[in-house]
Amino acid sequence: MAPSGGRPPADVARREEVVIDPQTRLLLQHRTSLDVVASPTPVKSRLLDGEILPAGLSAHPLVVRTPHGRILGSDARLAISRLGDSTVLSVLHGSAQVRAAGGSGAARQVPAGQRMVIGPQGAGELQPVREADVAWIEQRIVVHA
C-alpha cells in the first residue's frame, strides 16, 4: 500500500523523504508503507510496514499507530520499525509515550537512548538502543562476527 499521497514505497537502495508540512518531515527506509493524516496537530500516521524516522524535531506532536500500539512523540527524535510481528521504537533524543494495542495497561514513557519492542503480548521492557536498529538512518549495515 502506498502512502496517502499516492507515492509508492521507496526503492530498496534508497531512502525517501516525505514532507507532511513545513515543520514535519519523515524519512522512510526502503519498502516502507505509511498512511498519513495531516491534521493541524498532532500529525497522525499509520505505519503498515518498514521503518520511519521523523526528520528534525517537530514543533507539534506526531502519533504513529501500528497493529501493536500507539507511539506519541513531541519534540523527540525517534526511529520506528514495523517489521514482521513487532514494532520497535528507538528514542534517540527526547522521549516518547507508548500505549500497547488493546488499551491494556497505562501508557509508558521511553526516554532517550532506550528502545522498546511492542508485540502481540504488549510492550516489552526498556533496553538500550542497539546500533543495528538505527544503522539504516546513515545507510550503514551492521554485521556481528
Secondary structure, 3 states (H helix, E strand, C coil): CCCCCCCCCCCCCCCEEEEEECCEEEEECCCCEEEEECCCCCEEEEEEEEEEEEECCCCCCEEEEECCEEEEECCCEEEEEEECCEEEEEEEECEEEEEEHHHCCCCEEEECCEEEEEECCEECCCEECCHHHHHHHHCCCCCCC
